[in-house]
C-alpha cells in the first residue's frame, strides 16, 4: 500500500505538536519541582538551626535531645517537599502518604523494642534521673554513667567493667543515684568486748572523726551502741561526707579507728579468765 506523503507529514506534525506541548508542560513542572526542592532544602536547614538554637536557650536541655528534635523537623520538611514535588508531575500523593503510613507502621512493629528504647532515652534525657559522672544503681546494674544515648546508656562499674544498658531497662526500674545529693552518710561499726569501757570507745571514735577534715561538721558525727551481745558490744560511728569522698573516707577512717582502739587497749581479744567466769555465771 503506497504511503501518502501528505498524511505522513500531518501525522508527524501532530506528534511534534503534542511533544512540544508535553515538553512545555513538563518543563514548567520540572522548573517548579527544582524550585520546590531548593526552597524546601533551605527551609529545612533553617528550621533545623532555629529549633536547635531555640532549644539551646532552655537551661539544662540536653544536647542529644536538641540534635534529635531538630533532625526530626528537618526530615519531616524534606519528606513533605518530596511529596509536593511528586504532585507536580501528577503523581497521586494520597496513595504515597498511605504507603508511607503503612511502611511506618510495619517498621514500628518490627522495631518495637528499639522504639521503646528511644522513648525511654528521651525521657531519661528530659527528666535527668542521672547525669554523666554520677554513680547509680538500677536493679542489677550499677556503675558510673559515661554516656546517655537515645538507644542505650554506657556505664563503668567500680571494677572497671564496661556496661551497655538498654534505656528501657533503666527507665522501667527505680533509680538509686548515690551522687545527686552531693553528700552521703556512712557508718563504721566495730565490735569490742563487753568488759571494755564503752564510753572510752565512743570518745575514741569521735576523736578520730573530729580529726578528719573530709567529715562534715553539720550534721555532726555521732557514736552509739548498735547492738549488745553476750560478751560483745557493737559501737557504730555515723558521719557525713561529700559523695566524692565517700569510699576513700570510709576506708581511711576504718583503719584509723582500729588503730586508735589498739592504742587505747580497746579490742576484742579472748576475754580474760575472770571475764569468762563472770559471763558464765551470768548465763547460769
C-alpha positions in Angstrom: 0.0 0.0 0.0 1.6 3.3 -1.1 2.4 5.8 1.7 0.6 9.1 1.3 3.3 11.8 2.0 0.7 14.3 2.9 -0.8 12.1 5.6 2.6 11.2 7.0 3.5 14.8 7.2 0.3 15.6 9.0 0.9 12.8 11.5 4.4 13.9 12.2 3.3 17.5 12.6 0.6 16.4 15.1 3.1 14.3 17.0 5.6 17.1 17.2 2.8 19.5 18.4 1.9 17.1 21.2 5.5 16.5 22.1 6.0 20.3 22.2 3.0 20.7 24.5 4.3 17.9 26.8 7.8 19.4 26.8 6.4 22.8 27.7 4.1 21.4 30.3 6.7 19.2 32.0 9.3 21.9 31.7 7.2 24.1 33.9 6.6 21.1 36.2 10.4 20.4 36.3 11.2 24.0 37.0 8.6 24.2 39.7 10.0 20.9 41.2 13.5 22.2 41.2 12.4 25.5 42.8 10.4 23.4 45.4 13.4 21.3 46.2 15.8 24.2 46.6 13.3 26.2 48.7 12.4 23.1 50.7 16.0 22.3 51.4 16.8 25.8 52.5 13.6 25.9 54.7 14.5 22.5 56.3 18.0 23.7 57.1 16.7 27.0 58.5 14.1 25.2 60.6 16.7 22.7 61.9 19.0 25.5 63.0 16.1 27.5 64.5 14.9 24.6 66.6 18.4 23.7 67.7 19.1 27.3 68.7 15.7 27.7 70.4 16.1 24.5 72.5 19.7 25.5 73.3 18.4 28.6 75.2 16.4 26.3 77.5 18.6 25.8 80.6 19.5 22.2 81.2 18.1 20.9 77.9 20.2 18.0 76.7 22.3 18.5 73.5 21.4 15.0 72.3 17.7 15.8 72.5 18.2 19.1 70.9 20.0 17.4 67.9 17.3 14.7 67.8 14.3 17.0 67.6 16.0 19.4 65.2 16.7 16.5 62.8 13.1 15.2 63.1 11.9 18.6 62.0 14.4 18.8 59.1 13.5 15.3 57.7 9.7 15.9 58.2 10.0 19.1 56.0 12.1 17.3 53.4 9.6 14.4 53.2 6.8 16.9 52.7 8.8 18.7 49.9 9.4 15.4 48.1 5.6 14.6 48.2 4.9 18.1 46.8 7.4 17.6 44.0 5.8 14.3 43.0 2.4 16.0 43.0 3.9 18.5 40.4 4.2 15.5 38.0 0.7 14.3 38.5 1.5 11.5 41.0 -1.3 10.7 43.4 0.1 11.9 46.7 -2.7 10.4 48.7 -1.5 6.9 47.8 2.1 7.9 48.6 1.1 9.2 52.1 -0.9 6.0 52.7 2.1 3.9 51.6 4.4 5.9 53.9 2.0 5.4 56.8 1.9 1.6 56.1 5.7 1.4 55.9 6.0 3.4 59.1 3.6 1.1 60.9 5.4 -2.0 59.7 8.8 -0.6 60.8 7.3 0.4 64.1 6.0 -3.1 64.7 9.3 -4.7 63.6 11.4 -2.3 65.8 9.0 -2.2 68.8 11.8 -2.8 71.3 14.1 -0.3 69.7 11.4 2.4 69.7 10.8 1.7 73.4 14.5 2.3 74.0 14.2 5.6 72.0 11.2 6.7 74.0 12.9 5.8 77.3 16.1 7.6 76.2 14.1 10.8 75.5 12.5 10.5 79.0 15.9 9.9 80.6 17.4 12.9 78.8 14.5 15.1 79.6 13.9 14.2 83.3 17.5 13.6 84.2 17.3 10.9 86.9 21.1 10.6 86.4 23.8 12.6 84.6 27.2 11.8 83.2 29.7 11.1 86.0 27.1 10.1 88.6 27.2 6.7 90.3 23.8 4.9 90.1 22.2 1.6 90.8 19.2 0.4 88.7 18.2 -3.2 89.6 21.2 -5.4 89.0 23.0 -2.7 87.1 25.4 -0.4 89.0 28.1 1.9 87.8 29.2 5.4 86.8 27.4 7.0 83.9 29.7 7.6 81.0 27.2 8.3 78.1 23.4 8.6 77.7 22.3 7.9 74.2 18.9 7.5 72.6 19.1 3.7 72.5 21.3 2.7 75.4 23.4 4.1 78.3 27.0 3.4 78.9 28.3 2.7 82.4 31.6 1.8 84.1 31.4 -0.5 87.1 33.7 0.0 90.2 36.0 -2.8 88.9 36.3 -1.1 85.5 33.9 -3.3 83.5 32.1 -1.7 80.6 28.3 -2.0 80.7 25.9 -1.0 77.9 22.3 -1.0 79.3 19.2 -0.5 77.2 17.3 2.6 78.1 14.0 0.8 78.6 15.6 -1.3 81.3 16.9 1.8 83.1 13.6 3.7 82.7 11.3 0.9 84.0 13.1 0.4 87.3 13.7 2.6 90.4 17.0 4.5 90.1 19.3 4.9 93.2 21.6 7.9 92.5 24.4 7.9 95.0 25.9 11.2 93.7 23.0 13.5 93.0 22.5 15.0 96.5 26.2 15.8 96.9 26.6 14.2 100.4 26.4 10.7 101.8 26.1 9.2 105.2 28.4 6.4 106.3 28.5 4.0 109.2 31.6 2.3 110.7 30.9 -0.4 113.2 33.5 -2.2 115.3 32.8 -4.8 117.9 34.5 -4.7 121.3 34.4 -6.9 124.3 31.7 -6.1 126.9 34.5 -5.8 129.6 35.9 -2.7 127.7 35.0 0.9 128.5 32.1 1.8 126.2 32.3 5.5 126.9 36.1 5.4 126.1 35.3 3.6 122.8 32.7 6.2 121.8 35.0 9.1 122.8 37.9 7.5 120.8 35.7 7.1 117.7 34.5 10.8 117.9 38.1 11.9 118.4 39.2 10.2 115.2 36.2 11.6 113.3 36.9 15.1 114.6 40.5 15.0 113.2 39.3 14.0 109.7 38.8 17.1 107.5 36.6 15.3 105.0 33.9 14.7 107.5 31.0 17.2 107.6 30.6 19.2 110.9 26.9 19.5 110.2 25.3 17.1 110.9 27.9 16.3 113.5 29.3 12.8 113.7 27.9 10.6 116.5 29.0 7.3 118.1 26.4 5.0 119.6 25.9 1.4 120.8 24.4 -0.5 117.9 24.0 -4.0 119.3 24.8 -5.8 122.6 25.7 -9.5 122.7 26.6 -11.9 125.5 30.2 -10.8 125.6 30.5 -8.2 122.9 29.2 -4.7 122.1 29.0 -3.2 118.6 29.9 0.5 118.5 28.9 2.5 115.4 30.4 5.8 114.2 28.0 7.6 111.9 29.1 10.6 109.9 28.5 12.5 106.7 30.9 13.3 103.8 30.7 14.6 100.3 29.7 11.9 97.8 33.1 12.2 96.1 34.9 11.4 99.3 32.6 8.6 100.5 34.7 5.5 99.7 38.1 7.0 100.5 37.0 8.4 103.8 35.3 5.1 104.8 38.5 3.1 104.1 40.8 5.5 105.9 38.6 6.0 108.9 38.0 2.3 109.5 41.8 1.8 109.7 42.3 4.8 112.0 39.5 3.8 114.4 41.0 0.3 114.7 44.5 1.8 115.3 43.0 4.2 117.9 41.3 1.3 119.7 44.5 -0.7 119.8 46.3 2.3 121.3 43.6 2.6 124.0 43.7 -1.2 124.5 40.1 -1.4 123.3 39.8 -4.6 121.3 38.1 -8.0 121.1 40.7 -10.5 122.3 39.7 -13.6 124.0 38.3 -12.3 127.3 40.4 -12.7 130.4 39.6 -15.7 132.7 37.7 -13.5 135.2 35.5 -12.2 132.4 34.8 -15.7 131.1 33.8 -16.8 134.6 31.6 -13.7 135.1 29.9 -14.3 131.7 29.3 -18.0 132.6 27.8 -17.1 136.0 25.5 -14.6 134.4 24.2 -17.1 131.8 23.6 -19.7 134.6 
